[in-house]
């Protein structure tokens, strides 16, 4: 679409919090409501990306240019009214969490154990969610109490960090890695690196593949976006 505004600014919302103004007019969400944000930092970040989008008035603008706004809009319009489906979808990754499935090759398994076990130990200690691991490709059933604990940890999140977690977890293949980001046990770069242990190990043997590298860059970009939302959502 064409950029129809000159200036994007953050401003206090009349009902509390902050909003985004385009040439002084409140921006509307896709569902029709006004944008209302809890923190000024988040409002400033959204204003900055709208100020840059499309370059100048009349320029071409797409929603790909405002990734923070897309996540925030999803949180307000879709997740906040009914968080249950998002909680269920995220928590379900605990049943097949990446960190619980290690390679059959002893060399790879040793690397994965060294890299991943500290995170499983953290989940057991901090989230009360001990998980079993295996070197078999077959499914390993996790303790129901641990899965319930992971679900509680996910369900405790407000809509915005919950939406960010919903972006990160499918990319990482691990709810443990995602929750470690929420709790600032890991940053996005480290979480992505840990999720890519096997790919990195395979690359050492077979060399770089352009398509695989592009996929890894896209994952790293979106996990970094999720982390940014988590941080901006904090008071």
C-alpha positions in Angstrom: 0.0 0.0 0.0 1.0 3.6 -0.3 2.4 5.4 2.7 -0.3 8.0 3.7 1.4 9.7 6.6 4.4 12.0 7.2 5.1 11.4 10.9 4.6 8.5 13.2 4.8 9.3 16.9 4.1 7.6 20.3 1.7 9.3 22.6 -0.2 8.6 25.9 -3.5 6.8 25.3 -6.6 8.5 26.8 -7.5 5.3 28.8 -3.9 4.7 30.0 -0.8 3.4 28.5 0.4 4.5 25.1 -0.7 4.5 21.4 0.7 5.3 18.0 -0.3 8.4 16.1 0.1 8.7 12.3 0.0 12.5 11.5 -1.6 13.0 14.9 -4.4 10.4 14.3 -4.6 7.2 16.4 -3.7 4.1 14.3 -6.4 1.4 14.1 -5.7 -2.3 14.4 -6.9 -4.7 11.7 -9.9 -5.7 13.8 -10.9 -2.0 14.1 -9.8 -1.2 17.7 -7.3 1.4 18.7 -3.7 0.4 19.5 -3.1 0.5 23.2 0.3 -0.4 24.6 1.5 -0.9 28.1 5.0 0.6 27.9 6.4 3.7 26.3 9.4 1.8 25.1 7.2 -0.4 23.0 5.2 2.5 21.7 8.4 4.3 20.7 9.7 1.2 18.9 6.5 0.8 16.9 6.6 4.5 16.0 10.1 4.2 14.8 9.3 1.3 12.5 6.3 3.2 11.1 8.4 6.3 10.6 10.8 4.3 8.5 8.3 2.2 6.6 7.9 3.2 2.9 10.5 5.9 3.2 8.3 9.0 2.7 4.7 9.8 2.2 3.5 8.2 -1.1 6.2 5.5 -0.9 5.3 1.8 -1.1 4.8 0.1 2.3 4.1 -3.5 3.2 3.4 -5.1 6.6 6.7 -6.9 6.3 8.3 -3.5 7.1 6.6 -3.4 10.5 7.2 -6.8 12.1 6.8 -5.5 15.7 3.4 -4.1 14.8 2.4 -7.5 13.3 3.2 -9.3 16.5 1.5 -6.7 18.7 -1.6 -6.7 16.5 -1.8 -10.5 16.8 -1.5 -10.3 20.6 -4.2 -7.7 20.9 -6.7 -8.9 18.3 -6.3 -12.7 18.5 -4.4 -13.8 21.6 -5.7 -11.5 24.3 -9.4 -12.3 23.8 -8.8 -16.1 24.1 -5.3 -17.1 25.1 -6.2 -20.8 25.6 -5.5 -22.0 22.0 -2.1 -20.3 22.0 -1.2 -21.8 25.4 -2.2 -25.3 24.2 -0.3 -25.0 20.9 2.9 -23.8 22.7 2.7 -26.2 25.6 2.2 -29.2 23.3 5.9 -28.8 22.2 6.8 -30.2 25.6 5.7 -33.6 24.4 8.3 -33.7 21.7 10.8 -31.1 22.8 13.9 -30.9 20.7 16.2 -31.1 23.7 14.9 -34.5 24.6 15.9 -36.2 21.3 19.6 -36.7 20.7 21.4 -38.3 17.8 22.3 -41.9 17.5 25.9 -41.0 16.5 27.8 -41.0 19.8 29.8 -37.9 18.7 26.7 -35.9 18.0 24.9 -37.2 21.1 27.9 -36.1 23.3 27.7 -32.5 21.9 24.0 -32.4 22.4 24.2 -33.7 26.0 26.8 -31.0 26.8 24.8 -28.2 25.2 21.2 -29.3 26.1 21.3 -31.0 29.5 21.9 -27.7 31.4 18.7 -26.4 29.9 16.8 -29.5 30.9 18.3 -29.2 34.3 17.1 -25.6 34.5 13.6 -26.6 33.4 13.5 -29.3 36.2 14.8 -26.9 38.8 13.1 -23.6 37.9 9.9 -24.8 36.2 9.4 -28.0 38.1 9.3 -29.8 34.8 11.9 -32.7 34.6 11.9 -34.2 31.1 13.2 -37.5 29.9 15.7 -37.7 27.0 16.5 -40.4 24.5 18.9 -41.3 21.7 16.1 -43.2 19.9 14.0 -41.7 17.1 10.9 -43.2 18.8 8.7 -41.0 20.9 9.5 -40.9 24.6 6.5 -40.2 26.8 7.0 -37.3 29.3 5.7 -37.3 32.8 2.2 -35.7 32.9 3.2 -33.6 35.9 6.1 -32.1 33.9 3.9 -31.3 30.9 1.4 -29.7 33.3 4.1 -27.6 34.8 5.3 -26.4 31.4 1.7 -25.5 30.5 1.4 -23.5 33.7 4.6 -21.6 32.9 3.2 -20.7 29.4 -0.3 -19.9 30.7 1.2 -17.4 33.2 2.4 -15.1 30.5 0.5 -12.0 29.5 -0.8 -11.8 25.8 2.2 -10.0 24.3 5.1 -12.2 25.6 2.8 -15.2 25.0 2.5 -14.2 21.4 6.2 -13.7 21.1 6.7 -17.2 22.6 4.3 -18.6 20.1 6.5 -17.2 17.4 9.8 -18.5 18.8 8.8 -22.0 20.0 7.8 -23.6 16.6 11.0 -22.2 15.1 13.2 -23.6 17.8 11.3 -26.8 18.2 11.5 -26.5 21.9 9.3 -24.9 24.6 12.2 -25.2 27.0 14.4 -23.0 24.9 11.5 -20.5 24.4 10.7 -20.3 28.1 14.5 -19.9 28.8 14.3 -16.8 26.6 11.3 -15.5 28.5 13.1 -15.9 31.8 16.3 -14.4 30.3 18.2 -17.6 30.8 19.1 -17.4 27.1 19.2 -14.6 24.5 17.8 -15.2 21.0 21.2 -15.9 19.4 22.1 -18.6 21.9 18.7 -20.2 21.7 18.9 -20.3 18.0 22.4 -21.8 18.1 21.3 -24.5 20.5 18.3 -25.3 18.3 20.8 -25.8 15.4 23.3 -28.0 17.0 22.6 -31.0 14.7 22.5 -28.8 11.6 25.9 -27.3 12.6 27.3 -30.7 13.2 26.1 -31.9 9.8 27.5 -28.8 8.1 31.0 -29.6 9.5 30.9 -32.9 7.7 29.1 -32.0 4.4 29.8 -28.3 4.0 27.5 -25.4 3.7 24.2 -25.6 1.8 22.8 -22.3 0.5 19.2 -23.2 1.0 19.8 -24.4 4.6 21.8 -21.3 5.4 19.0 -19.1 4.2 16.6 -21.0 6.3 18.8 -20.6 9.4 19.1 -16.9 8.8 15.3 -16.6 8.6 14.9 -18.5 11.8 17.5 -16.4 13.6 15.7 -13.2 12.4 12.3 -14.2 13.7 13.6 -15.6 17.0 15.4 -12.2 17.5 12.1 -10.5 16.7 10.4 -12.6 19.4 13.1 -11.7 21.9 12.7 -8.0 21.1 9.0 -8.2 21.8 9.6 -10.0 25.1 12.0 -7.3 26.2 9.9 -4.4 25.0 6.8 -5.8 26.8 8.6 -5.5 30.2 7.9 -2.6 32.4 
